[in-house]
Amino acid sequence: MRIHHVYTDEHGESHFRDMEIDYESSHFDGADRRAKPIPVTSMIFRTTAADQDLDFHNAPQRQFCVNLDAGVEVTVSDGETRYVGAGEVLLLEDVTGKGHMSRHIEKKLRHSIFITLP
């Protein structure tokens, strides 16, 4: 499983990198694999209007964003743009620096879950 990770470097520029989940052995005779638990602080359900585009901004806290039924185009300050589709996971850690921009290119209501980190 790939996670789109947005982070800020020591110069305040935001960047993408890919993160892969490390799985442990299965608890059900090989029928599934599980990652180590990640401590979290809260879970927020969010509905975003179809026409809501945001200029550069910082994440309010370290958080995962899981798109449930629509995607979003995200641009970081180094100029890279990615489409993060429904079912994909975005880890936002650009709480300082120049931040990221988001744009709804599907132009439909988007439901997502934000999972905040300590």
C-alpha positions, 0 to 999 in steps of 0.5 A, spaced: 500 500 500 502 506 497 501 513 501 502 519 498 506 523 504 507 531 504 512 534 508 516 540 509 524 540 508 529 545 512 528 550 507 520 551 508 519 547 501 513 542 501 514 535 497 511 529 496 514 522 497 511 515 497 511 511 503 510 504 503 506 500 509 510 495 512 506 489 514 507 484 519 505 476 519 498 474 519 493 473 525 489 469 521 493 463 518 495 467 512 489 470 510 491 477 511 497 481 513 497 487 518 501 493 519 503 495 526 498 500 529 499 507 529 497 511 535 492 517 533 489 522 537 482 523 533 478 522 527 474 527 523 469 526 518 469 531 512 464 533 506 468 538 502 463 542 496 464 540 489 467 547 488 472 548 493 479 549 491 484 552 496 490 556 495 497 554 498 495 552 506 498 548 511 495 542 514 492 544 521 496 538 524 499 532 522 494 527 519 492 522 514 486 524 509 483 518 506 478 520 500 472 515 500 468 517 494 472 522 490 479 525 489 483 531 489 489 534 486 494 536 490 500 541 489 506 542 493 510 548 493 516 545 489 511 544 483 509 537 483 502 535 482 499 529 484 491 526 483 489 522 490 483 518 488 478 515 492 480 510 496 487 513 497 491 515 503 495 522 504 499 523 510 500 531 511 505 533 515 506 540 512 504 544 518 510 549 517 513 552 511 509 554 504 504 548 504 500 545 499 494 547 494 488 542 493 483 543 487 477 539 486 478 536 478 472 532 479 467 537 481 463 533 485 462 532 493 467 529 496 467 525 503 473 524 507 476 522 513 482 525 517 485 521 522 490 526 526 496 524 529 500 526 536 
